[in-house]
Structure formats: structure tokens, C-alpha cells
Amino acid sequence: MLDISVAYNRYKFLGYEFLTWLWFLIENEQNTINEIVQEPMSLEIGNRIVLENLRKEVLESITIQGDDAGLEEGIMALRKGAVVTEINLVYKGNDFESNFTVKGEGLSVSGLKVPQSGHVESRKDMEGAVIEKVYLYNRVLQLTDSLFKQFIRLRVSNDWLSKIVPRIRQWIHS
């Protein structure tokens, strides 16, 4: 049996590849995201993205943040072999907007902000507000799970190297 720390270090690159693929999808194939999630929605890059170049002897890290920050520096880092290690996302549905960060190393979701619940006046209202919050949190987790499942399906398929990687490279170098 594989030791947990060995497995973690051996396969953590998958989270980085997932976030890099997700950035590619957001920029180029928003319809694919809608097909995966099976609902009308949009997913956008939020106000922070962290990239690291793991191929060099010295770790090179680039952080782009700000509401109107351009992502050109991030594309340049991708050209040099960097991968996305952390990304802030904005998930918009018909009736809500959530903002959260996904870290590639463990696919953890942090900084999750969901819409405000209705005004709580009684104990019965409190129960409804809690259920609504759980529902909104769950939507974000289901989104990331669905996208990661699709990524893994692609990553282990023959299409990954023959179709997906060339399209990502074309996007990076265009």
C-alpha cells in the first residue's frame, strides 16, 4: 500500500493541472462548463490567481490580484512552464453569485462567500436561513466536484495528449 504522504506528493500535480485546465475552459469554452454542470451559469476568474513554475531549481511564484488586474502576466508565466496553484472564481447562477478560492494542492475551497439570506425574525426563519446557506455552499462544492470529475475523465483518456493539451498550448501561445 502506498504511504499517504508519498501518494500526496506524487499526485498533487493533478490539482495544478486541473486549475490550469479550468482557466483555459473559462477563457475559451464556457459552453463546455455549462454542459458539465448541466445548468445555465457562468464561471469567471475572480480577483486573484497564483501561478508557480515548478520546473526550475528555484521556485518561481507569480501572484496576480486586483479587481481589474490583467492576466497577461499569468499567460506569460504559463508560456514559461508555470501552472495555476490557486485561483479565485466567481460562480453566477440565475438567482445567486458566489465567490471562492480553490487551491490546487489539495483542491480545498476557501473564502467562500454566498449571497445574504433573507432577514431572520423568528426561530422558524432561522432554520430556513441555515438550510438556504447549506444549499448555496453545496452548489459550489458540487460545481468543483463536477468539473474535477470531468477533468479526470479527460486526463486519463487518449484525448488528453492528442486533443486537449494542444488546444491549451495554442491558447497559451496565441
Buried (B, 14 or more C-beta within 10 A) or exposed (E): EEEEEEEEEEEBEBBBBBBBBBBBBBEBBBEBBBEBBEEEBEBBBBBBBBBBBBEEEEEBEBBBEEEEBEBEBBBEBBEEEBBBBBBBBBBBBEEBEBBBBBBBEEBEBEEBEBEEBEEEEEEEEEEEBEEBBEEBBEBBEEBBEBBBEBBEEBBEEEEBEEEBBEEBEEBBEE
